Amino acid sequence: MTERTIVLLRHAKADRPTRIDDIDRPLTARGHADATAAGAWLAKRRLLPDLVICSPSKRTRQTWHGVAVALGDTSPHVLYEGRVYDGRAGDLLDLIRAADDGVSTVLVIGHNPTVSQLSELLDPGADTDSDGLRTSGVAVHRFEGSWAECDSGKAPLTATHTARG
């Protein structure tokens, strides 16, 4: 059996400027620093994604950029997917299940409450914060098998972290 890793990352701290659509909200200065710190944490633990599934919102794309800079010379396939912006936990799980079996680590960069709900779906018994992932919060899940076999309760939570730069 092949071990698979799912890394869930809530976007970094975003600004709330007036007259800007939600999808266009940018990161704050702290958010940029926290995104880079999240990437450094992932790199230190060798959690290098082969596939990144990212919301198309500005704050998630900027979060991915900060993470990517900290990861250095990696070149994962990046998929900007609208369902990560406005979908449900089951929609994100479907995106993960569709990953090619040559992929060993998937990084999902999204929004609350959906990323926290996905983490709960993957490991319903995990002892997690009742408020879910904080901004720049990371949840790492692992399971054995093909991506298509990933299902509710099948991917135990193995690590969590809230990055602060």
GROMACS elastic network, one bead per residue, 0.5 to 0.9 nm:
[ bonds ]
;  ai    aj funct       b0    kb
    1   144     6  0.58454   500
    1   145     6  0.54956   500
    1   146     6  0.81947   500
    2   104     6  0.81049   500
    2   143     6  0.83125   500
    2   144     6  0.54103   500
    2   145     6  0.53961   500
    2   146     6  0.71741   500
    3   104     6  0.71579   500
    3   142     6  0.68843   500
    3   143     6  0.57103   500
    3   145     6  0.64948   500
    3   146     6  0.85343   500
    4   103     6  0.80688   500
    4   104     6  0.50448   500
    4   105     6  0.59835   500
    4   106     6  0.82001   500
    4   141     6  0.83566   500
    4   142     6  0.55874   500
    4   143     6  0.53745   500
    4   144     6  0.59706   500
    4   145     6  0.71271   500
    4   146     6  0.77732   500
    4   147     6  0.75992   500
    4   155     6  0.88945   500
    5    47     6  0.81621   500
    5    49     6  0.87083   500
    5   104     6  0.62627   500
    5   106     6  0.63568   500
    5   107     6  0.84582   500
    5   140     6  0.70198   500
    5   141     6  0.57858   500
    5   143     6  0.67356   500
    5   144     6  0.89131   500
    5   155     6  0.85433   500
    6    49     6  0.87987   500
    6    96     6  0.82953   500
    6   104     6  0.86084   500
    6   105     6  0.58567   500
    6   106     6  0.50055   500
    6   107     6  0.60558   500
    6   108     6  0.75972   500
    6   139     6  0.81574   500
    6   140     6  0.58187   500
    6   141     6  0.50550   500
    6   142     6  0.62003   500
    6   143     6  0.84978   500
    6   155     6  0.82804   500
    7    47     6  0.79381   500
    7    49     6  0.82268   500
    7   105     6  0.73992   500
    7   106     6  0.61095   500
    7   108     6  0.62045   500
    7   109     6  0.84964   500
    7   138     6  0.68205   500
    7   139     6  0.58260   500
    7   141     6  0.63790   500
    7   142     6  0.87334   500
    8   106     6  0.83939   500
    8   107     6  0.59163   500
    8   109     6  0.62146   500
    8   110     6  0.77611   500
    8   115     6  0.65595   500
    8   116     6  0.82960   500
    8   118     6  0.84372   500
    8   119     6  0.74317   500
    8   137     6  0.80491   500
    8   138     6  0.55716   500
    8   139     6  0.51047   500
    8   140     6  0.63746   500
    8   141     6  0.81438   500
    9    12     6  0.86252   500
    9    38     6  0.85190   500
    9   107     6  0.72839   500
    9   108     6  0.60610   500
    9   110     6  0.64282   500
    9   111     6  0.82939   500
    9   115     6  0.73548   500
    9   133     6  0.81209   500
    9   135     6  0.83637   500
    9   136     6  0.62917   500
    9   137     6  0.56774   500
    9   139     6  0.66646   500
    9   140     6  0.88648   500
   10    60     6  0.81187   500
   10    63     6  0.88171   500
   10   108     6  0.83323   500
   10   109     6  0.57790   500
   10   110     6  0.51950   500
   10   111     6  0.54408   500
   10   112     6  0.68063   500
   10   115     6  0.66070   500
   10   116     6  0.81952   500
   10   133     6  0.65555   500
   10   134     6  0.69861   500
   10   135     6  0.55805   500
   10   136     6  0.52456   500
   10   137     6  0.54210   500
   10   138     6  0.67530   500
   10   139     6  0.89426   500
   11    14     6  0.79377   500
   11    27     6  0.87249   500
   11    31     6  0.82891   500
   11    35     6  0.76929   500
   11    59     6  0.64739   500
   11    60     6  0.52007   500
   11    61     6  0.86254   500
   11    62     6  0.84802   500
   11    63     6  0.57615   500
   11    64     6  0.82604   500
   11   109     6  0.62316   500
   11   110     6  0.58716   500
   11   111     6  0.62899   500
   11   112     6  0.86975   500
   11   134     6  0.87906   500
   11   135     6  0.57523   500
   11   136     6  0.54293   500
   11   137     6  0.77513   500
   12    27     6  0.67219   500
   12    28     6  0.83231   500
   12    30     6  0.81250   500
   12    32     6  0.70471   500
   12    33     6  0.86377   500
   12    34     6  0.61950   500
   12    35     6  0.57142   500
   12    38     6  0.89063   500
   12    59     6  0.71567   500
   12    60     6  0.74856   500
   12    62     6  0.84620   500
   12    63     6  0.58973   500
   12   134     6  0.85794   500
   12   137     6  0.80009   500
   12   163     6  0.87080   500
   13    26     6  0.87311   500
   13    27     6  0.57534   500
   13    28     6  0.60412   500
   13    29     6  0.83959   500
   13    30     6  0.66258   500
   13    32     6  0.78089   500
   13    34     6  0.76773   500
   13    35     6  0.85990   500
   13    59     6  0.81045   500
   13    63     6  0.89680   500
   13   135     6  0.55286   500
   13   136     6  0.71315   500
   14    25     6  0.64601   500
   14    26     6  0.56039   500
   14    28     6  0.52649   500
   14    29     6  0.88101   500
   14    30     6  0.86307   500
   14    31     6  0.62569   500
   14    59     6  0.62786   500
   14   135     6  0.85393   500
   15    25     6  0.61093   500
   15    26     6  0.57545   500
   15    27     6  0.55984   500
   15    28     6  0.53148   500
   15    31     6  0.86636   500
   15    59     6  0.87384   500
   16    20     6  0.78317   500
   16    22     6  0.81544   500
   16    25     6  0.63078   500
   16    26     6  0.79495   500
   17    20     6  0.60082   500
   17    21     6  0.89083   500
   17    25     6  0.71455   500
   17    26     6  0.85908   500
   18    21     6  0.85129   500
   20    23     6  0.82108   500
   20    24     6  0.62975   500
   20    25     6  0.65945   500
   21    24     6  0.53843   500
   21    25     6  0.67720   500
   22    25     6  0.54571   500
   22    57     6  0.80241   500
   22    58     6  0.89440   500
   23    26     6  0.87602   500
   23    56     6  0.77147   500
   23    58     6  0.62128   500
   23    59     6  0.78160   500
   23    85     6  0.81769   500
   24    57     6  0.60794   500
   24    58     6  0.50844   500
   24    59     6  0.72886   500
   25    57     6  0.75287   500
   25    58     6  0.59738   500
   25    59     6  0.59670   500
   26    31     6  0.89062   500
   26    57     6  0.86620   500
   26    58     6  0.56708   500
   26    60     6  0.86575   500
   26    62     6  0.74744   500
   27    30     6  0.76951   500
   27    31     6  0.51331   500
   27    32     6  0.61827   500
   27    58     6  0.79190   500
   27    59     6  0.53323   500
   27    60     6  0.85114   500
   27    62     6  0.68801   500
   27    63     6  0.77073   500
   28    32     6  0.64048   500
   28    33     6  0.87679   500
   29    32     6  0.52582   500
   29    33     6  0.64946   500
   29    34     6  0.86948   500
   30    33     6  0.51022   500
   30    34     6  0.60218   500
   30    35     6  0.85597   500
   30   164     6  0.81242   500
   30   165     6  0.70549   500
   31    35     6  0.60618   500
   31    36     6  0.86505   500
   31    59     6  0.87361   500
   31    62     6  0.89015   500
   31    63     6  0.76525   500
   31   135     6  0.82268   500
   31   136     6  0.78836   500
   31   164     6  0.85414   500
   31   165     6  0.82217   500
   32    35     6  0.52144   500
   32    36     6  0.64656   500
   32    37     6  0.87329   500
   32    62     6  0.74250   500
   32    63     6  0.68668   500
   32    65     6  0.89100   500
   32    66     6  0.63175   500
   32   165     6  0.81739   500
   33    36     6  0.52855   500
   33    37     6  0.62544   500
   33    38     6  0.87377   500
   33    66     6  0.76587   500
   33   164     6  0.71492   500
   34    38     6  0.61060   500
   34    39     6  0.86336   500
   34    63     6  0.84235   500
   34    66     6  0.81666   500
   34    67     6  0.89405   500
   34   135     6  0.85377   500
   34   136     6  0.63109   500
   34   162     6  0.87612   500
   34   163     6  0.55613   500
   35    38     6  0.50400   500
   35    39     6  0.63600   500
   35    40     6  0.87203   500
   35    62     6  0.80854   500
   35    63     6  0.51400   500
   35    64     6  0.73482   500
   35    65     6  0.79705   500
   35    67     6  0.54550   500
   35    70     6  0.86351   500
   35   136     6  0.63842   500
   35   163     6  0.72977   500
   35   164     6  0.79725   500
   35   165     6  0.76002   500
   36    39     6  0.50674   500
   36    40     6  0.62414   500
   36    41     6  0.86831   500
   36    63     6  0.78728   500
   36    64     6  0.88635   500
   36    65     6  0.82541   500
   36    67     6  0.50071   500
   36    68     6  0.78905   500
   36    69     6  0.69522   500
   36    70     6  0.55515   500
   36    71     6  0.86826   500
   36   163     6  0.84705   500
   36   164     6  0.87117   500
   36   165     6  0.70176   500
   37    41     6  0.61868   500
   37    42     6  0.86501   500
   37    66     6  0.81475   500
   37    67     6  0.74791   500
   37    70     6  0.74651   500
   37   136     6  0.86542   500
   37   163     6  0.55268   500
   37   164     6  0.59741   500
   37   165     6  0.50937   500
   38    41     6  0.51081   500
   38    42     6  0.62849   500
   38    43     6  0.86410   500
   38    63     6  0.89602   500
   38    66     6  0.82022   500
   38    67     6  0.61614   500
   38    70     6  0.80879   500
   38   136     6  0.65648   500
   38   137     6  0.80224   500
   38   138     6  0.77201   500
   38   161     6  0.83375   500
   38   162     6  0.76287   500
   38   164     6  0.74332   500
   38   165     6  0.81594   500
   39    42     6  0.50706   500
   39    43     6  0.60793   500
   39    44     6  0.85679   500
   39    64     6  0.85546   500
   39    66     6  0.69030   500
   39    68     6  0.65548   500
   39    69     6  0.74546   500
   39    71     6  0.56446   500
   39   163     6  0.86297   500
   40    43     6  0.50203   500
   40    44     6  0.60618   500
   40    45     6  0.86416   500
   40    67     6  0.72970   500
   40    69     6  0.88638   500
   40    70     6  0.51782   500
   40    71     6  0.64532   500
   40   163     6  0.89654   500
   41    44     6  0.52268   500
   41    45     6  0.64459   500
   41    46     6  0.86629   500
   41    47     6  0.85287   500
   41    70     6  0.87099   500
   41   161     6  0.83369   500
   41   163     6  0.74892   500
   42    45     6  0.52623   500
   42    46     6  0.60769   500
   42    48     6  0.67809   500
   42    67     6  0.83804   500
   42    70     6  0.86386   500
   42    71     6  0.74453   500
   43    47     6  0.59386   500
   43    48     6  0.64475   500
   43    70     6  0.72424   500
   43    71     6  0.54336   500
   43    72     6  0.84012   500
   44    47     6  0.77225   500
   44    71     6  0.89117   500
   45    48     6  0.83903   500
   47   105     6  0.73165   500
   47   107     6  0.89371   500
   47   140     6  0.89595   500
   48    71     6  0.73439   500
   48    74     6  0.74355   500
   48    76     6  0.83861   500
   48   105     6  0.68212   500
   48   106     6  0.85405   500
   48   107     6  0.84290   500
   49    52     6  0.64499   500
   49    74     6  0.81344   500
   49    75     6  0.85253   500
   49    76     6  0.60731   500
   49    77     6  0.85865   500
   49   103     6  0.82804   500
   49   104     6  0.76453   500
   49   106     6  0.53590   500
   49   107     6  0.57363   500
   50    74     6  0.84176   500
   50    75     6  0.74892   500
   50    77     6  0.63544   500
   50    78     6  0.86721   500
   50   102     6  0.86711   500
   50   103     6  0.55896   500
   50   104     6  0.65752   500
   50   105     6  0.54968   500
   50   106     6  0.61757   500
   50   107     6  0.79933   500
   51    75     6  0.89110   500
   51    76     6  0.51374   500
   51    78     6  0.59350   500
   51    79     6  0.76023   500
   51    99     6  0.79086   500
   51   103     6  0.67849   500
   51   104     6  0.84436   500
   51   105     6  0.66618   500
   51   107     6  0.63004   500
   51   108     6  0.85213   500
   52    64     6  0.85556   500
   52    76     6  0.65875   500
   52    77     6  0.61798   500
   52    79     6  0.60498   500
   52    80     6  0.82450   500
   52   105     6  0.87027   500
   52   106     6  0.58293   500
   52   108     6  0.58730   500
   52   109     6  0.75074   500
   53    77     6  0.85576   500
   53    78     6  0.60760   500
   53    80     6  0.60500   500
   53    81     6  0.66825   500
   53    84     6  0.77599   500
   53    92     6  0.88181   500
   53    95     6  0.79153   500
   53    96     6  0.82262   500
   53   106     6  0.73335   500
   53   107     6  0.61653   500
   53   109     6  0.63846   500
   53   110     6  0.84643   500
   54    57     6  0.84399   500
   54    60     6  0.66535   500
   54    61     6  0.70277   500
   54    64     6  0.76659   500
   54    78     6  0.72404   500
   54    79     6  0.60844   500
   54    81     6  0.60390   500
   54    82     6  0.84080   500
   54    84     6  0.65182   500
   54    85     6  0.82861   500
   54   107     6  0.80417   500
   54   108     6  0.57518   500
   54   110     6  0.62311   500
   55    58     6  0.84517   500
   55    59     6  0.87790   500
   55    60     6  0.59319   500
   55    61     6  0.71379   500
   55    79     6  0.84268   500
   55    80     6  0.55223   500
   55    81     6  0.53804   500
   55    82     6  0.59100   500
   55    83     6  0.72889   500
   55    86     6  0.85338   500
   55   108     6  0.83068   500
   55   109     6  0.63980   500
   55   110     6  0.55310   500
   55   111     6  0.80142   500
   56    59     6  0.84716   500
   56    60     6  0.67777   500
   56    61     6  0.63867   500
   56    79     6  0.89258   500
   56    80     6  0.52047   500
   56    81     6  0.61207   500
   56    82     6  0.61207   500
   56    84     6  0.78106   500
   56    85     6  0.67379   500
   57    60     6  0.54638   500
   57    61     6  0.62439   500
   57    62     6  0.86133   500
   57    80     6  0.88709   500
   57    82     6  0.85482   500
   57    85     6  0.68576   500
   57   110     6  0.87746   500
   58    61     6  0.51771   500
   58    62     6  0.60572   500
   58    63     6  0.84845   500
   59    62     6  0.50899   500
   59    63     6  0.60347   500
   59    64     6  0.86324   500
   60    64     6  0.61262   500
   60    65     6  0.85526   500
   60   109     6  0.62847   500
   60   110     6  0.63814   500
   60   111     6  0.81273   500
   61    64     6  0.50736   500
   61    65     6  0.62541   500
   61    66     6  0.88226   500
   61    80     6  0.84002   500
   61   109     6  0.84353   500
   62    66     6  0.63553   500
   62    67     6  0.86603   500
   63    66     6  0.52377   500
   63    67     6  0.62414   500
   63    68     6  0.85571   500
   63   109     6  0.78816   500
   63   136     6  0.83454   500
   64    67     6  0.50222   500
   64    68     6  0.59071   500
   64    69     6  0.85456   500
   64   109     6  0.72555   500
   65    68     6  0.50636   500
   65    69     6  0.62159   500
   65    70     6  0.87545   500
   66    69     6  0.52877   500
   66    70     6  0.65025   500
   66    71     6  0.87931   500
   67    70     6  0.52379   500
   67    71     6  0.62047   500
   67    72     6  0.89034   500
   68    72     6  0.64388   500
   68    73     6  0.85202   500
   68    74     6  0.76513   500
   68    75     6  0.87390   500
   69    72     6  0.54731   500
   69    73     6  0.84710   500
   71    74     6  0.64708   500
   72    75     6  0.88566   500
   75    78     6  0.86980   500
   80    84     6  0.82145   500
   81    84     6  0.57299   500
   81    85     6  0.73830   500
   81    95     6  0.88731   500
   82    85     6  0.52087   500
   82    86     6  0.64668   500
   82    87     6  0.75528   500
   83    86     6  0.52310   500
   83    88     6  0.75393   500
   83    91     6  0.65144   500
   83    92     6  0.69884   500
   83    95     6  0.86499   500
   84    87     6  0.55859   500
   84    88     6  0.77894   500
   84    89     6  0.86763   500
   84    91     6  0.76972   500
   84    92     6  0.62802   500
   84    95     6  0.89339   500
   84   108     6  0.82103   500
   84   109     6  0.78145   500
   84   110     6  0.58028   500
   84   111     6  0.75041   500
   84   114     6  0.80891   500
   84   115     6  0.85808   500
   85    88     6  0.89636   500
   85   110     6  0.65537   500
   85   111     6  0.67723   500
   85   114     6  0.88012   500
   86   111     6  0.87259   500
   86   114     6  0.86167   500
   87    90     6  0.79811   500
   87    91     6  0.57907   500
   87    92     6  0.71862   500
   87   114     6  0.74941   500
   88    91     6  0.52204   500
   88    92     6  0.66560   500
   88    93     6  0.88319   500
   88   113     6  0.88068   500
   88   114     6  0.57899   500
   88   115     6  0.86580   500
   88   117     6  0.82476   500
   88   118     6  0.82107   500
   89    92     6  0.52044   500
   89    93     6  0.62654   500
   89    94     6  0.87023   500
   89   113     6  0.87287   500
   89   114     6  0.52891   500
   89   115     6  0.67496   500
   89   116     6  0.83307   500
   89   117     6  0.58096   500
   89   119     6  0.84610   500
   89   121     6  0.75352   500
   90    94     6  0.61644   500
   90    95     6  0.87232   500
   90   118     6  0.72467   500
   90   121     6  0.83700   500
   91    94     6  0.50563   500
   91    95     6  0.64547   500
   91    96     6  0.88394   500
   92    95     6  0.50450   500
   92    96     6  0.63533   500
   92    97     6  0.86564   500
   92   108     6  0.82531   500
   92   114     6  0.83217   500
   92   115     6  0.82291   500
   92   118     6  0.73039   500
   93    96     6  0.50354   500
   93    97     6  0.61171   500
   93    98     6  0.86714   500
   93   118     6  0.71705   500
   93   121     6  0.88889   500
   93   122     6  0.86793   500
   93   150     6  0.79315   500
   93   151     6  0.76309   500
   93   152     6  0.87441   500
   94    97     6  0.50056   500
   94    98     6  0.63165   500
   94   148     6  0.85641   500
   95    98     6  0.52257   500
   95    99     6  0.69117   500
   96    99     6  0.54514   500
   96   106     6  0.73073   500
   96   108     6  0.85110   500
   96   147     6  0.66962   500
   96   148     6  0.80198   500
   96   150     6  0.79953   500
   97   100     6  0.84517   500
   97   146     6  0.82150   500
   97   149     6  0.71134   500
   97   150     6  0.62482   500
   97   151     6  0.83667   500
   98   101     6  0.88191   500
   98   147     6  0.67809   500
   98   148     6  0.64610   500
   99   102     6  0.82602   500
   99   103     6  0.68006   500
   99   106     6  0.81075   500
   99   147     6  0.61447   500
   99   148     6  0.78078   500
  100   103     6  0.56689   500
  100   104     6  0.88778   500
  100   146     6  0.87947   500
  100   147     6  0.73846   500
  101   104     6  0.72915   500
  101   146     6  0.62051   500
  101   147     6  0.63918   500
  101   148     6  0.85883   500
  103   106     6  0.72556   500
  103   147     6  0.86744   500
  104   147     6  0.89560   500
  108   115     6  0.81242   500
  109   115     6  0.80162   500
  110   114     6  0.74987   500
  110   115     6  0.60745   500
  111   114     6  0.59198   500
  111   115     6  0.58237   500
  111   116     6  0.82592   500
  111   135     6  0.88105   500
  112   115     6  0.54824   500
  112   116     6  0.61089   500
  112   117     6  0.79181   500
  112   132     6  0.76037   500
  112   133     6  0.73403   500
  112   134     6  0.84930   500
  112   135     6  0.87900   500
  113   116     6  0.54991   500
  113   117     6  0.60667   500
  113   118     6  0.86939   500
  113   131     6  0.88564   500
  113   132     6  0.72396   500
  113   133     6  0.83185   500
  114   118     6  0.60962   500
  114   119     6  0.86367   500
  115   118     6  0.50197   500
  115   119     6  0.62911   500
  115   120     6  0.87297   500
  115   132     6  0.83861   500
  115   133     6  0.76708   500
  116   119     6  0.50414   500
  116   120     6  0.63224   500
  116   121     6  0.85967   500
  116   131     6  0.85558   500
  116   132     6  0.51202   500
  116   133     6  0.57365   500
  116   139     6  0.85001   500
  117   120     6  0.50138   500
  117   121     6  0.60693   500
  117   122     6  0.86389   500
  117   132     6  0.78203   500
  118   122     6  0.61522   500
  118   123     6  0.86213   500
  118   152     6  0.88381   500
  119   122     6  0.51890   500
  119   123     6  0.62914   500
  119   124     6  0.78465   500
  119   126     6  0.87655   500
  119   132     6  0.88622   500
  119   139     6  0.69770   500
  119   140     6  0.85269   500
  119   141     6  0.78319   500
  119   155     6  0.88603   500
  119   157     6  0.76401   500
  120   123     6  0.51402   500
  120   125     6  0.76375   500
  120   126     6  0.72142   500
  120   128     6  0.83889   500
  120   152     6  0.85485   500
  120   153     6  0.82898   500
  120   157     6  0.89080   500
  121   124     6  0.55240   500
  121   151     6  0.81528   500
  121   152     6  0.51460   500
  121   153     6  0.62488   500
  121   154     6  0.88688   500
  121   155     6  0.88450   500
  122   141     6  0.75187   500
  122   150     6  0.83182   500
  122   151     6  0.67068   500
  122   154     6  0.59780   500
  122   155     6  0.50915   500
  122   156     6  0.66482   500
  122   157     6  0.77276   500
  123   126     6  0.56240   500
  123   141     6  0.80493   500
  123   152     6  0.70218   500
  123   154     6  0.67687   500
  123   155     6  0.58692   500
  123   156     6  0.50575   500
  123   157     6  0.60889   500
  124   127     6  0.87094   500
  124   152     6  0.78655   500
  124   153     6  0.59862   500
  124   156     6  0.85889   500
  125   128     6  0.88108   500
  125   153     6  0.80997   500
  125   156     6  0.85323   500
  126   156     6  0.75131   500
  126   157     6  0.64618   500
  127   130     6  0.88990   500
  127   157     6  0.89680   500
  128   131     6  0.84538   500
  128   132     6  0.69974   500
  128   133     6  0.85068   500
  128   160     6  0.88594   500
  129   132     6  0.52612   500
  129   133     6  0.72048   500
  130   133     6  0.88200   500
  131   134     6  0.77295   500
  132   137     6  0.87447   500
  133   136     6  0.77791   500
  133   137     6  0.50088   500
  133   138     6  0.70829   500
  133   139     6  0.78291   500
  133   160     6  0.89625   500
  133   161     6  0.89640   500
  133   162     6  0.78910   500
  134   138     6  0.84623   500
  134   162     6  0.67626   500
  135   138     6  0.88647   500
  135   162     6  0.74280   500
  135   163     6  0.81932   500
  136   161     6  0.83112   500
  136   162     6  0.56993   500
  136   163     6  0.54173   500
  136   164     6  0.74791   500
  137   160     6  0.73850   500
  137   161     6  0.57657   500
  137   163     6  0.62696   500
  138   159     6  0.79814   500
  138   160     6  0.53657   500
  138   161     6  0.50740   500
  138   162     6  0.60680   500
  138   163     6  0.77140   500
  139   157     6  0.68799   500
  139   158     6  0.77962   500
  139   159     6  0.59997   500
  139   161     6  0.68071   500
  139   162     6  0.89424   500
  140   156     6  0.83854   500
  140   157     6  0.57380   500
  140   158     6  0.56177   500
  140   159     6  0.50983   500
  140   160     6  0.61972   500
  140   161     6  0.88198   500
  141   155     6  0.54025   500
  141   156     6  0.53407   500
  141   158     6  0.55462   500
  141   159     6  0.73147   500
  142   154     6  0.84135   500
  142   155     6  0.50481   500
  142   156     6  0.58064   500
  142   157     6  0.68044   500
  142   158     6  0.68133   500
  143   146     6  0.89389   500
  143   150     6  0.75008   500
  143   154     6  0.64600   500
  143   156     6  0.68875   500
  144   147     6  0.88865   500
  144   149     6  0.87446   500
  144   150     6  0.84741   500
  144   154     6  0.85878   500
  144   155     6  0.81837   500
  145   148     6  0.81813   500
  145   149     6  0.62872   500
  145   150     6  0.74729   500
  146   149     6  0.53280   500
  146   150     6  0.70141   500
  147   150     6  0.53524   500
  147   151     6  0.89459   500
  148   151     6  0.81767   500
  149   154     6  0.85992   500
  150   153     6  0.87292   500
  150   154     6  0.62738   500
  150   155     6  0.71703   500
  151   154     6  0.54313   500
  151   155     6  0.74825   500
  152   155     6  0.75252   500
  153   156     6  0.71715   500
  155   158     6  0.88418   500
  157   160     6  0.78143   500
